[in-house]
Amino acid sequence: MESPVRTSILKTAETLFVKFGIRSVSIDDICKEIQISKKTFYTEFEQKADLVAEVCTRIVGKQKSEKEQARLAEMTSNNPIDAIFSYRLPLQSKVHKKYAAFLYDLNKYYPEIQQQRLEAKTDEIRRMLAGFLQSGVEQGWFRSDLNMELMAQFLTKWQGITSTMLQELEPDQIPPFFDMLSDALVRMVCSEKGMAYYTENYLSKQ
């Protein structure tokens, strides 16, 4: 069971890392914030990298909250074309803005931990995308000749590239970036019925 001190260190480190970035926050800063000695800190974590790895796990866990899972499930039950355009921007932009400094430092200074984080997410994302694609095919919005496994794998890789690019974009570049990605995705997977719906409800209103 996690000790109260460890819990306090993790919570404080997460707050400071997300607000200021990983590199800007020292172990001294964390100890000062919760009023413990560095000796106490080192009884819980051998080094800062170990703390970063656990904070990463906490953040990934929060991103897989029940609320988000319910939203992902909703994507497979409603019109999948509407789901693409209603889901992609609010959640991804919110995540990007909140964790931008943390993810930037994680990618730059702790690439091994970042790689572990991405690998841990891959299978879950692939399963979610496969279900999303299958639902779209069954409803007639997506092409029936899609190779589900390969397309889910491709979109999983694509999602990873998207996450990396988000760290390099200015805030005003994010909306058109997602519009471009959403348009490309629709054109890749939609059936004639899906493209007709997309043209009438989205392209004609641009």
Sine and cosine of phi, psi and omega as CSV:
sin_phi,cos_phi,sin_psi,cos_psi,sin_omega,cos_omega
0.00,0.00,0.67,-0.74,-0.05,-1.00
-0.93,0.37,0.74,-0.67,-0.01,-1.00
-0.96,0.29,0.42,-0.91,0.04,-1.00
-0.84,0.54,-0.60,0.80,0.00,-1.00
-0.91,0.41,-0.71,0.70,0.01,-1.00
-0.88,0.47,-0.69,0.73,0.02,-1.00
-0.87,0.50,-0.69,0.73,0.00,-1.00
-0.90,0.43,-0.66,0.75,0.03,-1.00
-0.88,0.47,-0.71,0.70,-0.03,-1.00
-0.90,0.44,-0.72,0.70,-0.01,-1.00
-0.89,0.46,-0.70,0.72,-0.01,-1.00
-0.92,0.39,-0.70,0.72,0.01,-1.00
-0.88,0.48,-0.68,0.73,0.02,-1.00
-0.86,0.51,-0.74,0.68,0.00,-1.00
-0.86,0.51,-0.72,0.69,-0.05,-1.00
-0.95,0.31,-0.66,0.75,0.01,-1.00
-0.88,0.47,-0.69,0.72,-0.03,-1.00
-0.92,0.38,-0.60,0.80,-0.05,-1.00
-0.97,0.22,-0.67,0.74,-0.15,-0.99
-0.91,-0.42,-0.17,0.99,-0.13,-0.99
1.00,-0.07,0.36,-0.93,-0.08,-1.00
-0.95,0.31,-0.72,0.69,-0.12,-0.99
-0.91,0.42,-0.54,0.84,-0.06,-1.00
-0.96,0.27,-0.24,0.97,-0.05,-1.00
-0.96,-0.26,0.87,-0.49,0.00,-1.00
-1.00,-0.09,0.22,-0.98,0.10,-1.00
-0.88,0.47,-0.60,0.80,0.05,-1.00
-0.86,0.51,-0.66,0.75,0.00,-1.00
-0.88,0.48,-0.68,0.73,-0.02,-1.00
-0.92,0.40,-0.71,0.71,0.00,-1.00
-0.89,0.46,-0.65,0.76,0.01,-1.00
-0.91,0.42,-0.64,0.77,-0.05,-1.00
-0.89,0.46,-0.63,0.78,-0.04,-1.00
-0.96,-0.30,0.11,0.99,0.12,-0.99
0.86,0.51,0.82,0.57,0.14,-0.99
-0.79,-0.61,0.29,-0.96,0.03,-1.00
-1.00,0.10,0.33,-0.94,0.06,-1.00
-0.91,0.42,-0.51,0.86,0.05,-1.00
-0.87,0.49,-0.66,0.75,0.04,-1.00
-0.91,0.42,-0.66,0.75,0.03,-1.00
-0.84,0.55,-0.73,0.69,-0.09,-1.00
-0.96,0.28,-0.17,0.99,0.15,-0.99
-0.97,0.23,-0.33,0.94,-0.02,-1.00
-0.98,-0.20,-0.57,0.82,-0.04,-1.00
-0.70,-0.71,0.74,-0.67,-0.02,-1.00
-0.95,0.32,-0.56,0.83,-0.04,-1.00
-0.42,-0.91,0.19,-0.98,-0.04,-1.00
-0.88,0.47,-0.58,0.81,-0.02,-1.00
-0.87,0.49,-0.59,0.81,0.04,-1.00
-0.91,0.42,-0.63,0.77,0.04,-1.00
-0.91,0.41,-0.70,0.72,0.01,-1.00
-0.85,0.52,-0.68,0.73,-0.01,-1.00
-0.88,0.48,-0.67,0.75,-0.01,-1.00
-0.95,0.32,-0.60,0.80,0.07,-1.00
-0.89,0.46,-0.64,0.77,0.06,-1.00
-0.84,0.54,-0.71,0.70,0.01,-1.00
-0.88,0.47,-0.64,0.77,0.02,-1.00
-0.90,0.44,-0.69,0.72,-0.04,-1.00
-0.92,0.40,-0.68,0.73,0.05,-1.00
-0.87,0.50,-0.65,0.76,0.02,-1.00
-0.88,0.47,-0.63,0.77,0.02,-1.00
-0.93,0.38,-0.57,0.82,0.02,-1.00
-0.94,0.34,-0.27,0.96,0.05,-1.00
-0.97,-0.26,0.55,0.83,-0.01,-1.00
-0.92,0.39,0.26,-0.96,0.00,-1.00
-0.86,0.51,-0.60,0.80,-0.02,-1.00
-0.89,0.45,-0.69,0.72,0.00,-1.00
-0.93,0.36,-0.64,0.77,0.02,-1.00
-0.87,0.49,-0.62,0.79,0.03,-1.00
-0.90,0.44,-0.60,0.80,0.02,-1.00
-0.93,0.36,-0.63,0.78,0.05,-1.00
-0.89,0.45,-0.63,0.77,0.04,-1.00
-0.90,0.43,-0.58,0.81,0.01,-1.00
-0.89,0.45,-0.53,0.85,0.01,-1.00
-0.86,0.51,-0.55,0.83,-0.06,-1.00
-1.00,0.06,-0.21,0.98,-0.06,-1.00
-0.98,-0.20,-0.45,0.89,0.00,-1.00
-1.00,-0.09,0.01,-1.00,0.08,-1.00
-0.83,0.56,0.88,-0.47,-0.12,-0.99
-0.92,0.39,-0.41,0.91,0.03,-1.00
-0.94,0.34,-0.71,0.71,0.09,-1.00
-0.88,0.47,-0.61,0.80,-0.02,-1.00
-0.89,0.46,-0.64,0.77,0.01,-1.00
-0.85,0.52,-0.71,0.71,-0.08,-1.00
-0.99,0.12,-0.38,0.92,0.03,-1.00
-1.00,0.04,-0.43,0.90,-0.12,-0.99
-1.00,-0.04,-0.61,0.79,-0.27,-0.96
-0.91,0.41,-0.65,0.76,-0.15,-0.99
-1.00,0.08,-0.78,0.63,-0.08,-1.00
-0.86,0.51,-0.73,0.69,-0.06,-1.00
-0.95,0.32,-0.76,0.65,-0.08,-1.00
-0.91,0.42,-0.64,0.77,0.02,-1.00
-0.91,0.41,-0.64,0.77,0.01,-1.00
-0.89,0.46,-0.72,0.70,0.02,-1.00
-0.89,0.46,-0.70,0.72,-0.01,-1.00
-0.87,0.50,-0.73,0.68,-0.05,-1.00
-0.91,0.42,-0.69,0.73,-0.08,-1.00
-0.93,0.38,-0.66,0.75,-0.13,-0.99
-0.95,-0.31,0.25,0.97,-0.11,-0.99
-0.84,0.55,-0.77,0.64,-0.04,-1.00
-0.91,0.41,-0.67,0.74,0.01,-1.00
-0.89,0.47,-0.75,0.67,-0.05,-1.00
-0.93,0.38,-0.56,0.83,0.04,-1.00
-0.88,0.47,-0.76,0.65,0.00,-1.00
-0.92,0.39,-0.60,0.80,0.02,-1.00
-0.87,0.49,-0.72,0.70,-0.02,-1.00
-0.92,0.39,-0.60,0.80,-0.09,-1.00
-0.99,0.13,-0.67,0.74,-0.15,-0.99
-0.96,-0.30,-0.30,0.95,0.00,-1.00
-0.74,-0.68,0.86,0.50,-0.09,-1.00
-0.88,0.48,-0.53,0.85,0.01,-1.00
-0.92,0.39,-0.66,0.76,0.04,-1.00
-0.92,0.38,-0.64,0.77,0.05,-1.00
-0.87,0.49,-0.66,0.75,0.00,-1.00
-0.90,0.43,-0.66,0.75,0.04,-1.00
-0.89,0.46,-0.65,0.76,0.02,-1.00
-0.88,0.47,-0.70,0.71,-0.02,-1.00
-0.92,0.39,-0.63,0.78,0.01,-1.00
-0.91,0.42,-0.60,0.80,-0.01,-1.00
-0.92,0.40,-0.48,0.88,-0.03,-1.00
-1.00,0.08,-0.34,0.94,-0.19,-0.98
-0.87,0.50,-0.78,0.63,-0.05,-1.00
-0.89,0.46,-0.67,0.75,-0.01,-1.00
-0.90,0.44,-0.70,0.72,0.01,-1.00
-0.89,0.45,-0.68,0.74,-0.01,-1.00
-0.88,0.47,-0.67,0.74,0.02,-1.00
-0.91,0.42,-0.65,0.76,0.02,-1.00
-0.90,0.44,-0.69,0.72,-0.01,-1.00
-0.92,0.38,-0.61,0.79,0.03,-1.00
-0.89,0.46,-0.67,0.74,0.04,-1.00
-0.91,0.41,-0.63,0.78,0.03,-1.00
-0.89,0.46,-0.72,0.69,0.01,-1.00
-0.90,0.44,-0.70,0.72,-0.01,-1.00
-0.87,0.49,-0.67,0.74,0.02,-1.00
-0.89,0.46,-0.67,0.74,0.01,-1.00
-0.90,0.44,-0.62,0.79,0.04,-1.00
-0.91,0.40,-0.72,0.70,-0.04,-1.00
-0.89,0.46,-0.52,0.85,0.01,-1.00
-1.00,0.07,-0.12,0.99,0.04,-1.00
1.00,0.02,0.02,1.00,-0.01,-1.00
-0.99,0.17,-0.51,0.86,-0.02,-1.00
-0.96,-0.29,0.38,-0.93,-0.04,-1.00
-0.89,0.45,0.68,-0.73,-0.01,-1.00
-0.97,0.23,-0.28,0.96,-0.02,-1.00
-1.00,-0.03,0.17,0.99,0.02,-1.00
-0.90,0.43,0.69,-0.73,0.18,-0.98
-1.00,0.09,0.99,-0.16,-0.15,-0.99
-0.83,0.55,-0.71,0.70,-0.07,-1.00
-0.90,0.43,-0.75,0.66,-0.03,-1.00
-0.92,0.39,-0.65,0.76,-0.01,-1.00
-0.91,0.40,-0.65,0.76,0.04,-1.00
-0.89,0.45,-0.64,0.77,0.04,-1.00
-0.91,0.42,-0.68,0.74,0.01,-1.00
-0.89,0.46,-0.73,0.69,-0.03,-1.00
-0.92,0.39,-0.50,0.86,0.08,-1.00
-0.91,0.42,-0.70,0.71,0.06,-1.00
-0.89,0.45,-0.65,0.76,0.00,-1.00
-0.88,0.48,-0.66,0.75,0.02,-1.00
-0.88,0.47,-0.63,0.77,0.03,-1.00
-0.90,0.44,-0.67,0.74,0.04,-1.00
-0.90,0.43,-0.65,0.76,0.02,-1.00
-0.86,0.50,-0.71,0.71,0.00,-1.00
-0.87,0.49,-0.64,0.77,0.02,-1.00
-0.92,0.40,-0.69,0.72,-0.02,-1.00
-0.90,0.43,-0.55,0.83,-0.01,-1.00
-0.85,0.52,-0.51,0.86,-0.02,-1.00
-0.95,0.33,-0.28,0.96,-0.06,-1.00
-0.97,-0.23,-0.14,0.99,-0.08,-1.00
-1.00,-0.01,0.50,-0.86,0.16,-0.99
-0.98,0.21,0.43,-0.90,-0.04,-1.00
-0.79,0.61,-0.63,0.78,-0.04,-1.00
-0.97,0.25,-0.16,0.99,0.05,-1.00
-1.00,0.02,-0.25,0.97,-0.11,-0.99
-0.92,0.39,-0.75,0.66,0.00,-1.00
-0.85,0.53,-0.76,0.64,0.02,-1.00
-0.91,0.42,-0.48,0.88,0.05,-1.00
-0.89,0.45,-0.73,0.69,0.02,-1.00
-0.93,0.36,-0.56,0.83,0.07,-1.00
-0.88,0.47,-0.67,0.74,0.01,-1.00
-0.90,0.44,-0.72,0.70,0.00,-1.00
-0.90,0.43,-0.67,0.74,-0.02,-1.00
-0.90,0.44,-0.66,0.75,0.03,-1.00
-0.88,0.47,-0.69,0.72,0.00,-1.00
-0.90,0.44,-0.67,0.75,-0.01,-1.00
-0.89,0.45,-0.72,0.69,0.00,-1.00
-0.86,0.52,-0.70,0.72,-0.04,-1.00
-0.92,0.38,-0.48,0.88,0.02,-1.00
-0.96,0.29,-0.63,0.78,-0.22,-0.98
-0.94,-0.33,-0.28,0.96,-0.16,-0.99
-0.97,0.25,0.58,-0.82,0.16,-0.99
-0.98,0.18,0.00,-1.00,0.07,-1.00
-0.87,0.50,-0.65,0.76,0.04,-1.00
-0.88,0.48,-0.69,0.72,-0.01,-1.00
-0.91,0.40,-0.67,0.75,0.00,-1.00
-0.92,0.40,-0.60,0.80,0.03,-1.00
-0.89,0.45,-0.68,0.73,0.02,-1.00
-0.90,0.43,-0.70,0.72,0.00,-1.00
-0.88,0.48,-0.70,0.71,-0.02,-1.00
-0.89,0.45,-0.70,0.71,-0.06,-1.00
-0.94,0.33,-0.64,0.76,-0.15,-0.99
-0.99,-0.10,-0.28,0.96,-0.06,-1.00
-0.80,-0.60,-0.83,0.56,-0.06,-1.00
-0.90,0.44,-0.64,0.77,-0.04,-1.00
-0.94,0.35,-0.24,0.97,-0.04,-1.00
-0.98,-0.21,0.03,1.00,-0.01,-1.00
-0.98,0.20,0.00,0.00,0.00,0.00
